Amino acid sequence: MLIVGGSFGLREFSQIRYDAVKIKIDPELEKKLKENKVSLESEYEKIKDSTFDDWKNIRGPRPWEDADLLQGRNPEILKTKTT
């Protein structure tokens, strides 16, 4: 009885998957999505000539630190204040 009942349950769950594929999205939204094609190559072309020589790596605050206090602070000052 478990095998027969399981087969009916499996059929119902499989049918849900096929019914979900039939759902149509709004035609205007679909048209808008097709117009805005963004590819990895197009994004690479935008940033390939950028210079990152003046890049400054700033770590985010830890959960126990105050984020407003750390904004724009020098890391050397933070080391002396936390120790």
C-alpha positions in Angstrom: 0.0 0.0 0.0 2.9 2.3 0.7 4.4 1.7 -2.8 1.1 2.4 -4.5 0.4 5.5 -2.4 3.9 6.8 -3.0 3.5 6.5 -6.7 0.4 8.6 -6.7 2.1 11.2 -4.4 5.1 11.3 -6.7 2.9 11.8 -9.7 1.2 14.8 -8.0 4.5 16.4 -7.0 5.9 15.9 -10.5 2.8 17.5 -12.0 3.4 20.7 -9.9 6.8 21.1 -11.5 5.3 20.9 -15.0 2.5 23.2 -14.2 4.9 25.8 -12.8 6.7 26.0 -16.2 3.5 26.9 -18.0 3.2 30.2 -16.0 3.7 33.2 -18.3 5.2 36.5 -17.2 3.9 39.9 -18.2 4.8 40.6 -21.9 6.0 44.1 -21.1 8.4 42.8 -18.4 9.6 40.0 -20.8 10.3 42.6 -23.5 12.1 44.8 -21.0 14.3 41.9 -19.8 15.3 41.1 -23.4 16.3 44.7 -24.1 18.6 45.0 -21.1 21.1 42.3 -22.1 24.1 42.6 -19.8 26.9 40.3 -20.4 30.2 39.7 -18.6 32.1 41.0 -21.7 30.1 44.3 -21.7 30.8 44.9 -18.0 34.5 44.0 -18.5 34.7 46.6 -21.3 33.4 49.2 -18.9 36.1 48.7 -16.3 39.1 47.4 -18.2 40.6 50.9 -18.7 40.0 51.9 -15.0 43.0 52.4 -12.9 42.9 51.0 -9.4 46.3 52.4 -8.3 44.6 54.7 -5.7 42.5 51.8 -4.3 42.3 51.8 -0.6 41.1 48.7 1.2 38.9 49.6 4.1 37.6 46.8 6.3 34.0 46.9 7.6 33.2 47.1 11.3 33.0 44.0 13.3 29.7 43.2 15.0 30.9 44.6 18.4 32.3 47.8 16.9 30.4 51.0 16.3 30.1 51.5 12.5 29.6 55.3 12.8 32.7 55.7 14.9 34.8 53.7 12.4 33.8 55.6 9.2 36.7 57.5 7.8 39.1 56.6 10.6 42.8 55.8 10.2 43.5 52.1 11.0 46.5 53.1 13.1 44.3 55.2 15.4 41.9 52.3 15.8 44.7 49.9 16.8 45.8 52.2 19.6 42.2 52.8 20.8 41.1 49.1 20.9 44.2 47.8 22.8 
